[in-house]
């Protein structure tokens, strides 16, 4: 048995074995310290992602590289530290092209999960939309550099039976990326290849033919938080007194997207009968009114901004609605339509209308007419065009999540979002 030492975490005295990892000791004692690069088999810890930064003996330090020792004083849950850790994860989302709905690892992704745990609805940083390589050169794997957070896990941990490394860092600074040694990768067994996919905290390493996709509810991070200090929200009851409530006016619109968020709103099931008593829809894609008939309390926007008509529609909603709510990944940061942001508009049009395999022979025209809305140079998130008051993430967001948030905005109704209702996919 190791020597026992006394440490404090957020002022609480804890007796722990000397030399143990601080992240493990904190977790066992009910303190949540998020981490993405930390992996129990890797010793010494990598300390690359900095998501676990805490204040240790007065200094900002990654907790995963810290061994427990006598007199250690650790701050974990100050407002400053929580915001700093949240900002680090937001930067990862903004710096890479993490389009969760199109990712094989969605629901099983450590980065996505950390976003849930930290309550990230939107990134404070602009998305870069870098055009990064997707490496199909390896025999068994696909390396998706758009999703890599350069945590170093695969570089350090993945070896074949000859003891040779399969992954390595290439280039330097901002150009650093994880390269694959094709010859050594061929020698991995099937289980070793799957282990390499699983050790990656994002969907950057995918093994061909080995799906990790599962139905919602059966995925690793669908239902319950891993945080020992996570307090389960209570399902809110609809306490609105229908006899004593002012009916509110709501408008909705779909911009560039798939209309899935509108379909999700209808999934509220029987509660929609109560909502009909509470809300009047002034404008929606279902009614297809062309103009507002009067000012609205709330405007609900789904979809991103891809053409001049979307810009005009969005600005009109901003003028006509007291509150504007962006619903879904497309409206919040571009979502699936933003896949074209890494490709010049001209190339997108050529591929769609001139080189597409389903084109009719001899059809070499890119459609143009003065009545067709002009395409923008790239996809824009709604807040880049107008001020947005509230964001509801998801693809699509859970119906209960949408209406809980809207009822809170309209009638200040108390509500809480269940862990399973807060999802990016």
HELIX and SHEET records of a PDB file:
HELIX    1   1 UNK A   22  UNK A   28  1                                   7    
HELIX    2   2 UNK A   63  UNK A   65  5                                   3    
HELIX    3   3 UNK A   79  UNK A   95  1                                  17    
HELIX    4   4 UNK A  100  UNK A  102  5                                   3    
HELIX    5   5 UNK A  110  UNK A  118  1                                   9    
HELIX    6   6 UNK A  153  UNK A  157  1                                   5    
HELIX    7   7 UNK A  173  UNK A  175  5                                   3    
HELIX    8   8 UNK A  182  UNK A  186  1                                   5    
HELIX    9   9 UNK A  190  UNK A  199  1                                  10    
HELIX   10  10 UNK A  242  UNK A  244  5                                   3    
HELIX   11  11 UNK A  260  UNK A  266  1                                   7    
HELIX   12  12 UNK A  271  UNK A  278  1                                   8    
HELIX   13  13 UNK A  308  UNK A  320  1                                  13    
HELIX   14  14 UNK A  329  UNK A  333  1                                   5    
HELIX   15  15 UNK A  335  UNK A  342  5                                   8    
HELIX   16  16 UNK A  345  UNK A  353  1                                   9    
HELIX   17  17 UNK A  382  UNK A  384  5                                   3    
HELIX   18  18 UNK A  399  UNK A  411  1                                  13    
HELIX   19  19 UNK A  419  UNK A  421  5                                   3    
SHEET    1   A 5 UNK A  12  UNK A  17  0                                        
SHEET    2   A 5 UNK A   4  UNK A   9 -1                                        
SHEET    3   A 5 UNK A  73  UNK A  75  1                                        
SHEET    4   A 5 UNK A  53  UNK A  56 -1                                        
SHEET    5   A 5 UNK A  59  UNK A  62 -1                                        
SHEET    1   B 3 UNK A 134  UNK A 135  0                                        
SHEET    2   B 3 UNK A 141  UNK A 144 -1                                        
SHEET    3   B 3 UNK A 205  UNK A 207 -1                                        
SHEET    1   C 2 UNK A 167  UNK A 170  0                                        
SHEET    2   C 2 UNK A 177  UNK A 180 -1                                        
SHEET    1   D 5 UNK A 279  UNK A 283  0                                        
SHEET    2   D 5 UNK A 248  UNK A 254  1                                        
SHEET    3   D 5 UNK A 296  UNK A 302  1                                        
SHEET    4   D 5 UNK A 321  UNK A 327  1                                        
SHEET    5   D 5 UNK A 390  UNK A 392  1                                        
SHEET    1   E 2 UNK A 305  UNK A 307  0                                        
SHEET    2   E 2 UNK A 375  UNK A 380 -1                                        
END                                                                             
